Amino acid sequence: MRAASRLARLRHPLAAVLGTAGIVVGSVAAMGSPAEAAGDELVGTVSLDCETKVGSNTNPFTWSDAQITLSAVRPAASTLVTVFARVSDMPGVSPVQMMGNPATSELLLSLGGAATTLKGSGSVTNDGPNEPVPVPDLTATLTSNEATLAAQVTSFQLIVSGIVTDCTADESAVLGDLTIVEGTPPTPTPTPTTTTSATATPSASASATAPASDEGTPAEGTVKFACVLTIGSTFDYPAEISVSGYREDEGDDVSLVATMSDLPGIAPVLIDGPMDFTLDAEVGGEDVTLTSTGDVTAQPNEAVPVTDLTGEVGAEGDEMEVLIHRFTFDFPSGGVGAECTAKAVSIGTMKVGSEPIEEALPAVSADDPGAASTLPKTGSGDSMPVIALWALALTLLGVAGLLCVPQARGKS
């Protein structure tokens, strides 16, 4: 959906009433999406060949009018360029409405000849089934002293509640020359992806930006887990993971804290009770298991927070590569758990600090945290209805996957 039609929708009296009531219509509630950058914008329309994956089903469609808007800003006397991107709404190929579903977006561009990956995240709401789906704004940084960068689209990805849509562009997806303006970019959250120089041959770099040495530097990245529930159903979990470490004295073991993004909201009932989390990783060449147990509350079909996980490793040195292998969770009172695996994914290099790391408690997403839980917490007999509800929800998700076969869309 183009910007003009989106604005018209927001001007509708009903939309105004819903907005007053706290309901967002056809929008992305951004998780730290960057503010709109000042300066010249480069706008282009490209055709993308896309596939939406729901379980074992792969459903192709053509996105013939994907509009991409780019802007770039660079501080005076600096070579660090911050690039911002807005992507028009994706075609409405889903038979269900998006209602605050967690989403991540990824846009791969060639900028000045260097591969640059822009990333974004947010919660997505659209107008109803088969309606266009908003895309979270994206950002990245690169180094260049050029005044303009030739921009070309390579690929695009949108993940909504674990449902993945991958799109590719051909050689004709050239946007033109992006003008870099002088100014101070806003500070986005999460930290934008940093790529290599746009005036040199790119090389891999996964290290995060270094803060003060006493605080250390976390290793940060996204790991796409393939998960299997204890009831046999499967789902994908694109987890954003940050692992930090500190030791008080030289020679001590390194204390670790891992922070993970929310689990997809696939439970049809209120979750209210203790959950156990485990993350298997390799830090500085040593295997380590980080664990946590937290009281978690989430409304039906809402994303489920993961409590920060902790552990220790006896590796030497102050800089350690972090690889992620496996993640599990267990909800004992619901009789449901899951095992999620990945293929030794590196999330970068962690720099060990000397200051303790503050652990964050999970966000409580229930409208009334004090309300009585509708989810039974004890007794093997009480667990059976919960298992049945999870099975029903995932069965329905499978049916949605069968229904989510986009209409054939020809290129225009």
Secondary structure as UniProt FT lines:
FT   HELIX           3..11
FT   HELIX           13..20
FT   TURN            21..22
FT   STRAND          27..30
FT   STRAND          41..54
FT   TURN            55..56
FT   STRAND          57..74
FT   TURN            76..77
FT   STRAND          80..87
FT   STRAND          99..111
FT   TURN            112..113
FT   STRAND          114..125
FT   TURN            129..130
FT   STRAND          138..143
FT   STRAND          148..160
FT   TURN            161..162
FT   STRAND          163..168
FT   TURN            171..172
FT   STRAND          174..182
FT   STRAND          193..194
FT   TURN            198..199
FT   HELIX           213..215
FT   STRAND          219..229
FT   TURN            230..231
FT   STRAND          234..246
FT   TURN            250..251
FT   STRAND          254..260
FT   STRAND          271..283
FT   TURN            284..285
FT   STRAND          286..298
FT   TURN            300..301
FT   STRAND          309..313
FT   STRAND          319..331
FT   HELIX           332..334
FT   STRAND          336..351
FT   TURN            369..370
FT   HELIX           380..403
//
